[in-house]
Amino acid sequence: MVQKYQSPVRVYKYPFELIMAAYERRFPTCPLIPMFVGSDTVNEFKSEDGAIHVIERRCKLDVDAPRLLKKIAGVDFVYFVQKNSLNSRERTLHIEAHNETFSNRVIINEHCCYTVHPENEDWTCFEQSASLDIKSFFGFESTVEKIAMKQYTSNIKKGKEIIEYYLHQLEEEGITFVPRWTPPSITPSSETSSSSCKKQAASMAVVIPDAALKEGLSGDALSSPSAPEPVVGTPDDKLDADYIKRYLGDLTPLQESCLIRLRQWLQETHKGKIPKDEHILRFLRARDFNIDKAREIMCQSLTWRKQHQVDYILDTWTPPQVLQDYYAGGWHHHDKDGRPLYVLRLGQMDTKGLVRALGEEALLRYVLSINEEGLRRCEENTKVFGRPISSWTCLVDLEGLNMRHLWRPGVKALLRIIEVVEANYPETLGRLLILRAPRVFPVLWTLVSPFIDDNTRRKFLIYAGNDYQGPGGLLDYIDKEIIPDFLSGECMCEVPEGGLVPKSLYRTAEELENEDLKLWTETIYQSASVFKGAPHEILVQIVDASSVITWDFDVCKGDIVFNIYHSKRSPQPPKKDSLGAHSITSPGGNNVQLIDKVWQLGRDYSMVESPLICKEGESVQGSHVTRWPGFYILQWKFHSMPACAASSLPRVDDVLASLQVSSHKCKVMYYTEVIGSEDFRGSMTSLESSHSGFSQLSAATTSSSQSHSSSMISSE
């Protein structure tokens, strides 16, 4: 595979002639590059007017390679042929080099070019490109490639030192100015010679080979590849070295090369708007500067942006009022590194209500607008702080988080949002501060973490309780003056407080579908009928203690009581007798009873959570961390008034009677899931499985140490 290198434009704030005088001093040897042990001139040409000077040298290099490899290769030195073509009239120097040693096994080509800066004739530009193609090398192809990479990068970094060294040497000798070339008296012959030489120089200027060599040692790699102080700016077709450092950050020579090559490829293949260099760099970083992989995901993202008109979302889309009122997130100053700071009060946000009122697509579009705004703020902060700022910091406050936030369609919507953001906004999150993580957080983390990129996950900092106020906490990343008031800071934060979305704003699935906004509720939930005297029960078998049983149900009709029981032995499977006592199917849903009438509470089975009374229309989410293996039974039971509780009717009779009396029928829609202990453990060290807590979105979390299990139950 051909390895390539392309440098950015490096600018010397010295005239071309002075740079040439410094450049010539590094021959025949250069003490600053120990591996360059000598050079011999093998060919030389000068035009009659002195404007053109072409010199060809054979350069001797002592490559820093293992002795074993040198012994196998049978050489101690490698030789390169370097051709320098100086055009004093045009003020250009083109340097071409290729390897002579092992040329049938390894092909190295390099091209360097010195030119006058287009906007300042007293400055000099330098560019460099090279390629390496290892056909075969005694089975050591990978080793040779690594050695070449190391040597080439090392020599490029020395370029600035080399030029500055010889410029300083000239200055000490009193040489601070070298006059430009001036033509002698014009004669027809010299004019012809001048014309042909100009054509030759022009043709050389167009030949810029492919980029990124792992070793190529000619031209500036041998003399002065990298340059001192360049001009700040954003060139249209080239990247200035100082521009890269000022706006994009410190990059290695090979990283610079990847950026320039991908940019050039986009210019050649994508007509129209090309992403900014900062955005291209994000995709390269996301794929560890593998150009092919970065190009693939970037092309997919460009297509996606075009299809969905994402470039115009900030100008053409206005978030619905319900988002403006109940989405508890917003931008808030910047962190200590100058990154824009986004604050999200997730614990105070009614995610289920937002999905029910807006649908998944509207939430996704809003998150995209937040990301687009983040990119814009990064650009602004780069200008304000005078250094590259390409990512933002997100502060997530989880105070109030409970199982309501784990509503299954909401979690699936969240996973889709994560997937879209990871694919189209890589490397935009600089740091994620998660504060006041409650005991339920590990459940959420277990669900979403597999979908988050490893590089992104390493940027997460998680604090439980008030840990964020201590050493290593919030003050390490955010100035005291801008810590939000709800985190005991002094700065008023204008982020909406969230709260429950009124049910009057909910839309039906049909309404959302008509607007192409689909809710993911088709295959997740099951419906069940609950009759007076005939509860609906489901069985959950637990093999490993400390597994987590989660549930999410809506009470569609009537009032019910929700219970959780544990038994060491499995209930008998439902039997369909002639009366259908144990399994009843009705148009409104199924009804299954598992607890046998002869079972006694406290002997055959035990209650592991306090009963929860749920009213018609409520949505309930909760979890239970199991203490023992065995069989757990989730039960929805008809909620009777005390006066009705003394009914002496047998269960079967009650069931038959309830079929005739609609007032004795309830309906629930539910979903349950078990998270295995191997997935749950270790996902959050602050998890306390020996406590039980009950919380609501608008109420403070309370805990009880009387229970040996951990649960989170919230009712709307």
ZAMARGU-4260 file (C-alpha; in steps of 0.2 Angstrom, whole numbers, plus 5000, padded with zeros to 4 digits):
<rodrens>
0) 5000/5000/5000 | 5007/5017/4995 | 5009/5029/5010 | 5008/5047/5007 | 5012/5064/5015
5) 5008/5081/5011 | 5013/5096/5021 | 5004/5112/5024 | 5010/5128/5017 | 5024/5134/5029
10) 5029/5153/5028 | 5046/5160/5032 | 5046/5179/5035 | 5062/5181/5026 | 5065/5185/5007
15) 5067/5170/4995 | 5085/5175/4991 | 5090/5174/5009 | 5081/5158/5012 | 5091/5151/4997
20) 5107/5156/5004 | 5103/5147/5020 | 5097/5132/5011 | 5114/5130/5001 | 5124/5130/5017
25) 5117/5113/5022 | 5127/5105/5008 | 5138/5094/5007 | 5133/5088/5025 | 5122/5095/5038
30) 5127/5093/5057 | 5109/5095/5062 | 5104/5079/5053 | 5117/5066/5058 | 5110/5053/5047
35) 5114/5064/5032 | 5132/5059/5031 | 5137/5066/5014 | 5133/5071/4996 | 5141/5072/4979
40) 5136/5082/4964 | 5133/5071/4949 | 5126/5084/4937 | 5125/5102/4936 | 5117/5115/4923
45) 5117/5134/4923 | 5108/5145/4910 | 5118/5159/4902 | 5109/5172/4911 | 5112/5164/4928
50) 5093/5163/4931 | 5092/5144/4930 | 5102/5133/4941 | 5099/5114/4941 | 5110/5103/4952
55) 5109/5084/4955 | 5116/5076/4970 | 5119/5059/4976 | 5115/5059/4995 | 5122/5046/5007
60) 5111/5042/5022 | 5115/5032/5038 | 5097/5026/5042 | 5093/5022/5060 | 5089/5004/5058
65) 5092/4988/5068 | 5109/4981/5065 | 5100/4964/5061 | 5090/4972/5047 | 5105/4981/5040
70) 5114/4964/5040 | 5100/4955/5031 | 5099/4969/5018 | 5117/4969/5016 | 5120/4988/5017
75) 5126/5000/5029 | 5120/5016/5020 | 5106/5020/5008 | 5108/5033/4994 | 5095/5045/4987
80) 5096/5056/4971 | 5091/5074/4973 | 5088/5086/4960 | 5086/5105/4964 | 5079/5116/4950
85) 5082/5135/4955 | 5073/5148/4945 | 5080/5165/4951 | 5069/5174/4939 | 5053/5167/4945
90) 5060/5165/4963 | 5056/5147/4964 | 5066/5131/4970 | 5059/5114/4965 | 5067/5099/4974
95) 5064/5081/4968 | 5071/5066/4976 | 5070/5047/4974 | 5079/5032/4982 | 5093/5023/4973
100) 5096/5009/4985 | 5083/4995/4984 | 5073/5005/4971 | 5066/4988/4965 | 5059/4984/4982
105) 5055/5001/4989 | 5049/5016/4979 | 5052/5033/4988 | 5047/5049/4979 | 5048/5067/4986
110) 5044/5084/4980 | 5047/5101/4989 | 5044/5118/4983 | 5050/5136/4989 | 5040/5150/4982
115) 5037/5168/4985 | 5022/5172/4996 | 5008/5178/4985 | 5003/5192/4997 | 5020/5198/5003
120) 5035/5196/4991 | 5047/5197/5006 | 5041/5181/5013 | 5044/5163/5007 | 5032/5149/5006
125) 5037/5130/5007 | 5027/5115/5003 | 5032/5096/5003 | 5024/5080/4997 | 5031/5062/4997
130) 5026/5044/4994 | 5032/5028/5000 | 5028/5011/4992 | 5036/4995/4999 | 5035/4981/4986
135) 5045/4969/4996 | 5059/4969/5009 | 5064/4952/5014 | 5048/4949/5025 | 5052/4965/5035
140) 5040/4976/5026 | 5030/4982/5041 | 5047/4985/5051 | 5054/4995/5036 | 5038/5006/5035
145) 5038/5010/5054 | 5057/5015/5053 | 5053/5026/5038 | 5039/5034/5047 | 5049/5038/5062
150) 5064/5044/5052 | 5053/5055/5041 | 5043/5063/5054 | 5059/5066/5064 | 5067/5075/5049
155) 5052/5086/5046 | 5052/5092/5064 | 5070/5097/5062 | 5066/5108/5047 | 5063/5124/5057
160) 5079/5122/5067 | 5089/5119/5051 | 5083/5135/5042 | 5084/5146/5058 | 5102/5139/5062
165) 5109/5144/5045 | 5099/5161/5045 | 5107/5165/5062 | 5124/5160/5055 | 5122/5172/5040
170) 5117/5185/5052 | 5132/5183/5063 | 5142/5185/5047 | 5133/5201/5043 | 5123/5194/5029
175) 5105/5200/5031 | 5101/5204/5013 | 5104/5195/4997 | 5100/5205/4981 | 5087/5198/4969
180) 5093/5191/4952 | 5094/5204/4938 | 5095/5200/4920 | 5110/5204/4910 | 5109/5214/4894
185) 5096/5205/4884 | 5101/5196/4868 | 5091/5185/4857 | 5099/5169/4862 | 5098/5173/4881
190) 5080/5178/4878 | 5076/5161/4870 | 5085/5152/4884 | 5075/5162/4897 | 5059/5158/4888
195) 5063/5139/4888 | 5069/5139/4906 | 5053/5148/4911 | 5043/5134/4903 | 5053/5121/4912
200) 5051/5129/4929 | 5032/5131/4926 | 5031/5113/4921 | 5040/5108/4937 | 5028/5119/4947
205) 5013/5109/4942 | 5021/5092/4946 | 5016/5089/4964 | 5016/5070/4968 | 5006/5061/4981
210) 5008/5065/4999 | 5015/5056/5014 | 5030/5046/5015 | 5037/5037/5029 | 5055/5041/5026
215) 5059/5052/5010 | 5074/5062/5014 | 5077/5075/5001 | 5073/5093/4999 | 5067/5100/5015
220) 5067/5084/5024 | 5086/5085/5022 | 5087/5104/5024 | 5072/5113/5030 | 5055/5106/5029
225) 5046/5114/5042 | 5046/5133/5043 | 5046/5147/5056 | 5032/5159/5057 | 5018/5158/5044
230) 5004/5170/5040 | 4988/5169/5049 | 4974/5166/5038 | 4962/5154/5029 | 4969/5151/5011
235) 4957/5145/4999 | 4966/5130/4991 | 4981/5128/5003 | 4983/5127/5022 | 4995/5138/5030
240) 5005/5130/5045 | 5002/5145/5056 | 4983/5144/5052 | 4983/5126/5057 | 4991/5129/5073
245) 4981/5145/5077 | 4964/5138/5072 | 4966/5119/5072 | 4979/5115/5086 | 4995/5106/5086
250) 4996/5092/5074 | 5010/5081/5069 | 5017/5082/5051 | 5007/5066/5046 | 4991/5073/5054
255) 4993/5089/5045 | 4996/5079/5029 | 4980/5068/5032 | 4970/5084/5034 | 4976/5092/5018
260) 4974/5077/5008 | 4956/5074/5013 | 4953/5092/5010 | 4960/5091/4993 | 4950/5075/4989
265) 4934/5084/4994 | 4938/5099/4983 | 4940/5087/4969 | 4925/5076/4971 | 4912/5086/4980
270) 4906/5101/4971 | 4898/5115/4981 | 4900/5118/4999 | 4915/5109/5007 | 4916/5107/5026
275) 4927/5118/5036 | 4944/5112/5041 | 4939/5110/5059 | 4925/5098/5054 | 4936/5088/5043
280) 4948/5086/5057 | 4934/5079/5069 | 4931/5065/5057 | 4950/5061/5055 | 4952/5061/5074
285) 4937/5050/5076 | 4946/5037/5065 | 4963/5040/5072 | 4968/5049/5056 | 4964/5034/5045
290) 4960/5043/5029 | 4950/5030/5021 | 4939/5027/5036 | 4937/5045/5039 | 4933/5049/5021
295) 4919/5035/5022 | 4910/5042/5037 | 4912/5060/5031 | 4904/5056/5014 | 4890/5047/5023
300) 4888/5062/5034 | 4888/5075/5020 | 4875/5065/5011 | 4864/5065/5027 | 4866/5084/5030
305) 4861/5087/5012 | 4846/5076/5012 | 4839/5083/5029 | 4845/5101/5025 | 4854/5101/5042
310) 4865/5116/5037 | 4850/5127/5037 | 4841/5120/5053 | 4846/5135/5064 | 4839/5148/5051
315) 4823/5138/5045 | 4817/5128/5060 | 4809/5135/5076 | 4807/5123/5090 | 4789/5120/5096
320) 4784/5129/5111 | 4783/5114/5121 | 4801/5111/5119 | 4805/5129/5124 | 4795/5127/5139
325) 4799/5109/5145 | 4816/5104/5138 | 4827/5108/5153 | 4843/5112/5143 | 4852/5127/5137
330) 4869/5136/5134 | 4878/5144/5149 | 4894/5153/5147 | 4910/5143/5145 | 4922/5131/5155
335) 4939/5135/5160 | 4946/5129/5144 | 4935/5141/5134 | 4924/5127/5128 | 4905/5132/5126
340) 4896/5125/5141 | 4879/5116/5139 | 4868/5113/5154 | 4855/5099/5154 | 4844/5096/5169
345) 4839/5079/5164 | 4832/5074/5181 | 4819/5088/5180 | 4814/5084/5162 | 4799/5074/5157
350) 4806/5064/5143 | 4791/5053/5142 | 4780/5068/5141 | 4790/5076/5127 | 4790/5060/5117
355) 4771/5059/5119 | 4768/5077/5114 | 4781/5079/5100 | 4787/5062/5094 | 4804/5056/5092
360) 4808/5066/5076 | 4805/5083/5083 | 4816/5078/5098 | 4830/5073/5086 | 4829/5089/5076
365) 4830/5099/5092 | 4846/5089/5097 | 4853/5092/5080 | 4850/5111/5081 | 4859/5111/5098
370) 4874/5103/5090 | 4874/5115/5076 | 4873/5129/5088 | 4888/5121/5097 | 4898/5121/5082
375) 4894/5140/5079 | 4899/5144/5097 | 4915/5134/5095 | 4920/5145/5080 | 4916/5161/5090
380) 4926/5155/5105 | 4941/5151/5094 | 4941/5169/5089 | 4938/5176/5106 | 4951/5166/5115
385) 4964/5165/5101 | 4966/5147/5102 | 4958/5132/5094 | 4942/5127/5102 | 4933/5113/5093
390) 4922/5105/5106 | 4910/5109/5120 | 4907/5104/5138 | 4891/5097/5144 | 4885/5097/5162
395) 4871/5085/5165 | 4862/5087/5182 | 4853/5071/5187 | 4844/5077/5202 | 4827/5070/5201
400) 4831/5056/5189 | 4820/5040/5192 | 4813/5026/5182 | 4801/5037/5173 | 4816/5042/5162
405) 4818/5024/5158 | 4802/5023/5148 | 4806/5011/5134 | 4801/5021/5119 | 4810/5036/5127
410) 4826/5026/5129 | 4825/5019/5111 | 4823/5037/5105 | 4838/5042/5115 | 4848/5028/5108
415) 4843/5033/5090 | 4848/5051/5094 | 4865/5045/5101 | 4868/5035/5085 | 4864/5050/5074
420) 4875/5062/5084 | 4890/5050/5085 | 4889/5047/5066 | 4888/5066/5061 | 4896/5076/5075
425) 4911/5066/5080 | 4924/5073/5093 | 4913/5088/5097 | 4911/5083/5115 | 4926/5089/5125
430) 4920/5084/5142 | 4904/5077/5150 | 4901/5081/5168 | 4887/5070/5176 | 4882/5077/5193
435) 4871/5071/5207 | 4869/5053/5199 | 4856/5044/5209 | 4855/5025/5212 | 4844/5023/5197
440) 4858/5030/5186 | 4867/5013/5183 | 4851/5006/5175 | 4851/5020/5162 | 4870/5019/5160
445) 4869/5000/5157 | 4856/5003/5143 | 4865/5017/5134 | 4884/5015/5136 | 4886/5001/5123
450) 4880/5013/5110 | 4893/5027/5115 | 4910/5027/5107 | 4925/5022/5118 | 4933/5039/5115
455) 4918/5048/5120 | 4915/5037/5135 | 4932/5042/5142 | 4927/5060/5143 | 4913/5056/5155
460) 4916/5062/5174 | 4902/5055/5185 | 4899/5062/5203 | 4886/5055/5215 | 4878/5066/5228
465) 4887/5082/5233 | 4904/5074/5227 | 4905/5088/5214 | 4908/5101/5227 | 4924/5093/5233
470) 4942/5092/5227 | 4942/5086/5209 | 4924/5092/5206 | 4916/5106/5197 | 4928/5120/5202
475) 4942/5111/5192 | 4933/5114/5176 | 4921/5128/5178 | 4924/5145/5186 | 4916/5148/5202
480) 4907/5164/5196 | 4897/5154/5183 | 4892/5139/5193 | 4873/5138/5191 | 4862/5143/5206
485) 4853/5126/5207 | 4870/5118/5210 | 4874/5130/5225 | 4882/5142/5213 | 4880/5161/5212
490) 4876/5162/5193 | 4858/5163/5188 | 4855/5150/5175 | 4842/5153/5162 | 4840/5135/5157
495) 4821/5130/5159 | 4817/5120/5174 | 4807/5107/5165 | 4793/5099/5174 | 4779/5087/5168
500) 4772/5090/5151 | 4753/5092/5153 | 4744/5077/5146 | 4733/5089/5136 | 4748/5091/5125
505) 4750/5073/5121 | 4746/5066/5104 | 4740/5049/5099 | 4752/5038/5089 | 4740/5041/5074
510) 4742/5059/5075 | 4761/5058/5076 | 4762/5046/5062 | 4752/5057/5051 | 4766/5070/5053
515) 4779/5057/5050 | 4783/5057/5068 | 4782/5039/5074 | 4782/5033/5092 | 4790/5016/5095
520) 4776/5008/5104 | 4770/4994/5092 | 4779/4979/5098 | 4785/4983/5115 | 4770/4984/5126
525) 4757/4970/5130 | 4739/4973/5136 | 4731/4965/5150 | 4713/4965/5158 | 4712/4966/5177
530) 4696/4960/5185 | 4689/4961/5202 | 4695/4945/5211 | 4706/4941/5196 | 4723/4950/5196
535) 4735/4949/5181 | 4751/4941/5185 | 4768/4938/5176 | 4782/4927/5181 | 4800/4933/5181
540) 4813/4920/5184 | 4830/4926/5192 | 4845/4915/5192 | 4858/4928/5198 | 4855/4939/5213
545) 4857/4957/5211 | 4849/4957/5194 | 4837/4971/5190 | 4819/4969/5186 | 4812/4985/5177
550) 4794/4989/5173 | 4784/5002/5164 | 4765/5002/5163 | 4751/5013/5160 | 4734/5012/5169
555) 4722/5013/5154 | 4706/5011/5164 | 4701/5009/5182 | 4712/5009/5198 | 4724/4995/5202
560) 4736/4990/5215 | 4753/4984/5210 | 4763/4971/5220 | 4779/4962/5218 | 4781/4945/5226
565) 4795/4932/5228 | 4794/4913/5229 | 4807/4900/5230 | 4797/4888/5220 | 4789/4890/5203
570) 4770/4893/5202 | 4761/4880/5192 | 4758/4886/5174 | 4740/4892/5171 | 4727/4879/5168
575) 4713/4882/5156 | 4698/4873/5165 | 4681/4873/5159 | 4677/4889/5168 | 4693/4897/5162
580) 4698/4902/5179 | 4716/4904/5177 | 4717/4911/5160 | 4705/4923/5153 | 4705/4931/5136
585) 4694/4945/5131 | 4694/4958/5118 | 4702/4970/5130 | 4718/4960/5133 | 4724/4944/5142
590) 4722/4940/5160 | 4734/4927/5168 | 4734/4921/5187 | 4749/4912/5194 | 4747/4912/5213
595) 4738/4897/5218 | 4723/4900/5230 | 4731/4888/5243 | 4747/4898/5244 | 4749/4908/5260
600) 4758/4924/5260 | 4773/4923/5272 | 4774/4904/5269 | 4774/4900/5251 | 4778/4917/5245
605) 4783/4934/5251 | 4780/4953/5247 | 4796/4962/5242 | 4789/4979/5239 | 4776/4989/5247
610) 4759/4989/5237 | 4758/5004/5225 | 4740/5011/5222 | 4739/5018/5204 | 4725/5028/5198
615) 4717/5028/5180 | 4728/5037/5168 | 4744/5036/5178 | 4761/5030/5170 | 4772/5021/5182
620) 4790/5016/5180 | 4801/5007/5192 | 4814/4994/5196 | 4819/4981/5209 | 4836/4975/5213
625) 4834/4957/5217 | 4842/4950/5233 | 4838/4932/5230 | 4837/4920/5215 | 4820/4912/5212
630) 4804/4917/5205 | 4797/4935/5206 | 4779/4938/5202 | 4773/4955/5196 | 4754/4958/5200
635) 4741/4970/5195 | 4726/4969/5206 | 4709/4977/5205 | 4708/4991/5218 | 4692/4990/5228
640) 4685/5001/5240 | 4686/4995/5258 | 4667/4991/5259 | 4669/4979/5244 | 4684/4970/5251
645) 4674/4959/5262 | 4666/4950/5247 | 4664/4932/5250 | 4662/4927/5232 | 4675/4913/5227
650) 4688/4919/5214 | 4680/4910/5200 | 4663/4917/5203 | 4671/4934/5205 | 4679/4932/5188
655) 4663/4927/5180 | 4654/4941/5188 | 4667/4954/5183 | 4665/4949/5165 | 4647/4955/5166
660) 4651/4971/5176 | 4662/4984/5166 | 4664/4994/5182 | 4674/4979/5189 | 4686/4979/5175
665) 4703/4988/5173 | 4716/4988/5159 | 4734/4990/5159 | 4748/4991/5146 | 4765/4986/5152
670) 4782/4981/5147 | 4795/4972/5158 | 4814/4969/5156 | 4827/4960/5167 | 4845/4967/5167
675) 4857/4954/5171 | 4869/4956/5186 | 4884/4954/5176 | 4879/4969/5166 | 4873/4979/5181
680) 4887/4977/5193 | 4901/4989/5192 | 4892/5001/5180 | 4891/5014/5194 | 4901/5013/5210
685) 4888/5024/5220 | 4874/5011/5218 | 4868/5006/5235 | 4858/4989/5234 | 4855/4989/5252
690) 4843/5004/5251 | 4826/5007/5244 | 4820/5023/5237 | 4804/5031/5230 | 4804/5046/5220
695) 4794/5057/5209 | 4799/5069/5196 | 4793/5084/5206 | 4798/5078/5223 | 4814/5075/5232
700) 4821/5057/5233 | 4818/5049/5250 | 4826/5033/5255 | 4823/5019/5268 | 4836/5008/5275
705) 4823/4996/5281 | 4822/4987/5264 | 4835/4974/5258 | 4832/4978/5240 | 4834/4993/5229
710) 4820/5000/5219 | 4814/5016/5210 | 4796/5018/5207 | 4788/5034/5200 | 4770/5038/5196
715) 4764/5052/5186
</rodrens>
